[in-house]
Amino acid sequence: MSHGNMIANIVQPLERRIFLAEVYWDNGHIMTINKRGDEDPRLTYLMPGFIDAHVHIESSMLTPCEFARIACRHGTVATVSDPHEIANVLGLEGIAFMVDNARLTPLQIFFGAPSCVPATPFETSGARLESEQLDFLFKNKITAYLSEMMNFPAVLNNDPRILAKLELAKRYGCPIDGHAPGLTGEDLRRYADAGISSDHECSSLTEAEAKLAAGLSILIREGSAARNFEALHPLISQFPDKVMFCSDDKHPDDLVSGHINLLAARAVAKGHSVFDVLRCACLNPIRHYDLPVGQLKVGDRMDAVEAENLQTFAPVSTWIAGQKVAQQGKSLLASIKPTPVNRFNARTITISDLEVAASGQQIRVIKAVDGELFTHEVLHSPKIKNHKIVPDLARDILLLAVINRYQPAKPALAFIQGFGLQECALASSVAHDSHNIISVGTDAGFVCLAVNKIIAAQGGIAIANAQGVELLPLPIAGLMSDGDGDSVAARYAELDNAAKKMGSSLRAPFMTLAFMALLVIPDLKLSDQGLFDGRSFTFTSLTV
């Protein structure tokens, strides 16, 4: 039903006012808003719906339809979504899967054209997207913007392939998303001048203010791995017209708990004006990306959320185009089972594949940082056993392996600190951005068990210990489940809790693991081709 009426306190963030009114909508659009009086706190509040301004739906391990079923419970009516996870695996076929599946849900999912597939030339991906493929996406209105330009060194070095993609987006009048962690000074100015209009990689207020001064809009990110709200929330009051909220990557158990509504509640609790908060959470993405999403005005689509109050934003009901899609925390959308698509050609590994010959005086160790995507490089003397470098649990130095999933190849190996695991291994076919198989473990035997379980299942996340191997299968591109969102969230939470019981103090150990292969975020990462220094953008040696 796309028509109806209700009496509630209407919240208009741009006008900075709240008043009691009756709203009537028909054919999915608001026909009248008749003021009845001043705000009545005994009644509920109707406001524009929440928008996630940058999210990789694949990171939820759910299809767009299942993501929508969960997100709309929290008042989300739209997302700006970059499908570069599945694009790295399946190219245009993967993007078509996402777009076709998204058409089955009323949630408004606006896809971008992935700008960096693969993210770098230093890893093996399942597909490549060049300007020709992006032109197809723009020309056929499949995508509405150019997704995050992660390869900022190529922009600064005037790489003709990258510049051609930027010019293509400009020719179609599409915004260009940025991705430039730590970029400053003249390099930042040149990056912005290339046409980049936003950034979601800021980890400090100083960095964000510099990027705002360069003309970029800033997305405050609070996902399952990277969490920057605490550092960046002062921007909400300082630059209410230039800030948006996003999750970037959100695992299913986190999504079940809440979405952009939680950021809005935290922002109000920090003392920010509810009007400024709702501009960031609801309206600024519409203006930045020119989205056809309603703003709770006469003539607009009825895209709105009814909340109990303006402190917790606990959702009562959510409407999209006049259709009630969620009520009292329950989705009103049906679950739709998809037909999986995939690309997987990895060979099983053996313990001998994971041996590192002893050499040098020290080893470069990746230091993972909880709640961040960047890492640090630290030097340690290696633990040697039988002329091999082995994990050292006393110093939390564990084995890290990345295995090519697209063709048989020898694993790339490194060592990592920060996971705190004891007598187990984690593995995942979600490994940004090329999504090879990544594993961290206390010894080679556990790593073999976890990795080979994923290879047998053609995708998933796994934990192996002395009791055996537990698996969450991800049959869609090795990234997403074909199950319903609540079941996937529950199973993911089981594996996440198992990792924590085995010693990990990370808030999201599987999510953190997935980013240890993301070369475009420094300092030190591991691809299927070797250990990579994100500062110099070159491979480096394990031993020193």
N, C-alpha and C positions, 0 to 999 in steps of 0.2 A: 504493500500500500504506500503510494507516494504522495498522499495528501493527509492533512490532519491539522490540529490546532492544540495549543496549550497556553497556560498562563504561568509565567515564571519571571524571575528577575533577569532582565536582558543586560548582558555585559558587552559594551562597545569599547574596545581598547583604544582605538584611535581617537574617539571623541572623549575618552576618559570619563565615562559616565555609566551608571547602573540605574535602571528604573524598572518598575513593574509594568508588564505589558502582556497582551495576548498576541501570539504569533499564529498566523494561518498560512499554510502552504498547500499548494496543489501542483500536480504534475512535476513534483520534485523541486519546485521553486517557491520561494517565499513571496506571498501575495500581499500581505499586510502585516505591520507591526503596530498595534494600537496601544498607546500608552494608557495605563490604568492608574498610575500613581508613582510614589517614590519607592525605593527599595524596601522590600519586606523580608527580613532575614528568616522568617518562618517558612518561606517558600524556597524552592530550588533555584539554581542559577543556570541560565542558558547562554552559552558562549560559542564562538567559532571553534570548530574541531581542531584537535592537535595534529601537527604535521612533523614527521621525522624528516629533517632536511638533508640527511645523507645516511643511507643504510644499504648494506649488502644483505639482501634478504637471505641469500644462501647461508650466511653465517649463523642464522637461527636453526639451520638444519631442517627447515620446513619449506615446503613449496609456497609460492605466493598465496595460494588459497588458504593454506593452513596458517601462515603468518597472519593473514587478514583476520581469520577467525579469532586469534588471540589478541591482536593489536586493537581491534575495534572495541573489545571489552574495556579498554583503558581510555577510550575517547579519541583514539586516532582515526582520522578520516582520510589521510593521504600520506604517501611517502615519496621522497625523491630517491630513487633506487638505482644504484650502479650494478649491473649484472656482470661485472668483470670476473667474478669468481668462476661462474660456469662458462664464460667466454674463453677463459684460459684453458679450459678442458675441451670444449666442443665448438668454439667459435660461434658463427652465426646460428648454427643448429641449437646451441645452448641458449642464446638470446631468444630465439623463436619459442623455445620451450617456456621460458619465463613469461614472455609476452602473452602467449596463448593461455597459459595457466592463469595469469593475472586477469584475463578477460572474464574468467568465470566467477570473479568476486566483485562486489560493489566497491571495495576499498579502492581508492584512486591511487594507482601505482604509476608514477611517472619515471620511465627508464631513461638513462643516459647512454650515450655511445661510449663504450670503453676506449680510453685513449691509449692505454699501454698494455697491449696483449701481444707478447708477454711483457711483463713489467720491465724487464731488462734483457739484454742478450746473453746474460751470464747464467741462464737456467733453462731447463727443458720444459716447454709447455705443450699442450695438446693442440694448440691452434695459434694462428697469427691473424691480427686484424690490421690491415693497412688502410690508407685513405680510400681506396676503392670500396672496401666493405663499409666503412663509415659513411661514405657518400650514399650508399644504398639505404642505410638506416635513417639518415636525415631526409633523403628524398622521399621516402615512403612514410615519413612521419612516425616511424617506429620509436624513435628517440627524440627527446626535446632539448638536450644539452650535451656538451662534451664532458664526460666523467673525469674524475680527478687526474690531473696531469702529474703523475708520480715521478716521471723521469725528468726532474728539473735540471739535472746536469746537461741533458740533451737540449733543453730549451736555451740554457745559457751558452751552450756551445754552437747554437744555430744549426742543429742537426736538421737537414732538409726534410727527412721523413716526419719528424715531429712538427716542424713548422708548417708542413703541408696540412697536418691534421688541425692545427690551430686556425689556419686560414680557412679551412673548410667549414669549421664551426662558425666563424665570423661571417662567411658568405651566406650561411643559412640563418643568421641572426640569433644564434643559440649561445647561451651563457657557457662559460668554460670554468669548470671546477679546478681548484688547486690542491696541491699536496706538497708542501715544502717545509718539512720539519727543520727548525733551526736556521732557516735562511735569513740573512740580514744584509744590511748595507746596500751597496751598489748591485749585488746579485739579486736581492729582493726587488729592487726597483726595476731591474731589467725583466725579471720574471713577471711582475705585475704588468709592465708595459707590453708584454707579449699577448695580453688579452685575458689573463687569468683574473677571475672576479671573486674568488672565495678561497678560504683555507680552513681545514678542520684539524690541523696537526699541531696547534699551539699547545705548549705545556707550561708556559709562564705568562704572566700578565705583560711583562716587558716585550716578549715576542709578539703577543697579540696586538699590543698598541702600535708596534712598529709596522705590522702588516695592515692595520687599519689606516695608519698614516700613508701607506703606499696605495690605498684605495681598495683594499680587499674587504669583503664582508667576512666575519668570523663566525664559525660554527662551534659552539661549545659542545664538546663530545663527552658523553658518559655512556660507555659501552661495557661489555663484559671483560675486556682486557685493558683498554685505555680509558682512564677516568680523569678528566681535566676540569670538572665543574668547580671544585674547591679553589683551584688556582685562578679560574677565569671569571667566576660569577660577578665580580665588580663591574665587568663590561656591560651587564644588563642595564644598569642605571646610567652609566656613562655614555653608552652608544646604543640606545634602545632601537634605533632604526637600522643598525648594521649588524645585529647579532641574531643568530638562529640556534636552535637546539638540534642535536642529532645523536644517534647511538652508534653509527658506523658499523659495528659488529656486535650483535647481541645474541647470546646463546639462549636456547629454548627455555631453560629454567628461569633465567632472568626476565625473559619476555612475559612469561606467565605471571610474574610478580608485579610487573608494571612497565610503562613505556615513557613517553614524553610527559605524561601527567605527573610522574614522580619528580622529574626535573622542575616542573612548574611549582610543585609543592615545596621543594627544597629552596627554590629561589625566593618564594614568598616568605618562608621561614627565616631567610637571611636578611629580611627587611626590605626587599625590593618591592616597588609598587606593582600591584596585581596587573595594572594596565601595561606597564613595561614588560612584565613577564609574559603576558599573553600575546603581545606583539611578537616577541621572540619565538614563542611556542606555536603560534597559530597563523600570524599574518605575514611576517617578513619573508617566509619561503614563497608565499603566493606572489609577492611583489618581485622578489629576486628572480624567480624562474618563470614568472608570468603564467602561473597555474590557474586553470579554470575551476578553482575551488571556492565555495561560498564563504563570505565574510560576515554572515548574519545581517544582511541588508535586504531591503525590498528589491526583488528582481533576481537576487542571488539564488544559487542552488541551496537547498536546505541541507547543508553540511554542518552539523553542530553536535555539541555534547552538553548534556544536562548533568550538572554536578550538585552534590549536596551542599557544598560550601566553597569558599574561595581560599581556603587554607590547605586542605588535603586534596581538593579536586576529585574526591571520590565519585566516580561516574555512576549516574543513575541510568541514563540511556544515551545511546549514540545513534545519530541519523546520518545517512549518506544519500544525497539526492532524494531526501524525503522518506527513505526507507529506514525503518528502525532495524539496526543491525546488531544491537546489543542492549541488554537490559539487566540491571542489578548484577553486574559482573558475569553474566552469561551471554555467550554468543548466540545469535539467532540465525547464523549462517550454517548451511549444511557442509559436512565434510565431503570432499571429492577426492577419490583415489586416482592418482595419475598413472600413466604408463611411463616407466623409467627410461631414461636415455643415459648412456655412459660411454666412457672410453678408458679401458684398463688393459695394459699388456705387460705388467711387471712379472718378473720371475721370482720365485721364492728364494730366500737368502739362507746362508749357513753361518755358523759361528766364525768360520775362517774368513768370511767376507767382512767381518767387523774387527779384524785385528789391525792394530796400528804398530808398526815397527818402531822400536826405540831409537831416537836420534836427537841431537841437540841437547842443550842444557835446560831449556825451558819450553813450555808450550803456551800458546795463546788460548785463553779460556774465555768463552762467552759468559758474561755476567748478566743474567736476566733480572729485570727490575719489575717488581709486582705493580700492576696497575699502569704500566707503560709499555709501549711498543719498541722503544729504543733499548739498546743494551750497552754494556761497557766492555772494553777489552782489558783483561787482567792477565798478567804473566805468572805462571807457577812452575815450580819444578815438578816434573812428572813422576807418578808412581810407576815403577817398572817391575814387571813380573815375567819371567821367562823371555826376556828380551823384547817384551811388548809393553806399550803404554796402556795402562788399565785404569778404570774408574777408581777414585779415592773417596770413599764414603765419609771418612773422617773430616775431609775438607769440602764435602758436598760437590765434588768434581765428578760429574756423571758423563756417560757416553751419549753423544748425539749423532744420529744417522739420518741422512736423507736418501731415499731410494727412488730412482726414476720409475714412474708408474706407466709411462707411455711406451717404453721399449726396454728390453733386458740390458742392464748395465750394473757395474760395480757400485756399491753404496759410497757416498761421500761421508767422511767421518770427522768429528770434532769433539770437543769436551765443553761442558757447560756447568755453571754454578747457579744456584738460586731455586732449584726445584725441591731440594730436601728429601728426595725419595729414599726409601729403604727397601731393598730386596724386591724390586718390581721394575716394570717398564710400562710407559705409556706410548701409544702410537696413534697416528691419525692420517687419513687421506685428505684431510683439510689442512693444507700447508700453504699459506699465502706466498705468492699469488698464483704460482703455476700448479699448485696442488699435487705435487709429488707426495710420497709417503714420508712422514717424519716421525722419529721415535727418540725418546730419551729413556735411559735405563741405567740400573746399577750394575748390570753385567750383560755380556753379549747374548747369553742364553735367553734371558727374559725379552730382550729386544727382538730376537729371532721369533719367539713365540707370538709376540704382539703383532709384528709386521706381517708374518705369514698368515695370521688369522685374517687380517685386513685384505691381503691379496686373494685369499680364498673366497672372501665375501664380495670382492670387487668394490670395496669401499667401506669405510666406517671409522669409528674410534674404538680403541681397545686398551685394556689394562691387563697385564700378565704378571702373575706372582706364583708362589709355590702351590697355590690351590688350583691354578689353571688360568684360563683367559676369559674375560668378560668382554662382550662386543655390543655396540650399537651399530647395526648395519645402516649404510648410507648408499642405497642402490642408485640414486639419481646423481649421476656425474661424480660419484664418490663424495658428494657434498651434502645431499639432502635425503631425508627419509621419505618413504611413501606412506607413512603412518599419520595418525591424527596428532595434533600439536600437544595435547596434554599427555598422551602416552610417550611421545618422544621426549618431552620435558622431564617426565618422571624417570625414564631410563637414563637420560643424560645425567640427571642429578645423582642417580645411583653410582654411575661411573666416576663422576666428579667427587662424590663423597668417598668412594673407595680410594681415589688418589690421595685425598687428604688423610685418610686413615693410614695410608702407607708412608706418611711423613711430610707431604707437601703442605707448606703454609701459604702457598699462592691462593689468591681468591678464585682464580679461574685457571687451573693448571693446564687443561686441554686448550683453552683459548690462547694462553701465553705460548704454549708449545707451537701452535699453528703459526705464530708470527716469527718464530726463530728462523724461518726461511725467507722472510720478506726483506729483500736486499736493499730496497730503496729507503729504509729507515736504519740509520747507523746505530751502534758503531760496527759491531761484528755480527755477521749472520752466516748461515750455511745453506747453500743450494745443492742440488744434485750434482753440480759440477765442481764444488769445492768451497773452502772457507773464503768469505768475502768481506772486505773492508768497505763499509758504506761511506766512509769519509773520503777516501781516495777513489772510490768506485772502481776498485780493482781486486782481483784475487790476492790472497796472501797465504803465507805458509803456516801450517799448524805448529811446527817446531821452530825454535829460535836458537 
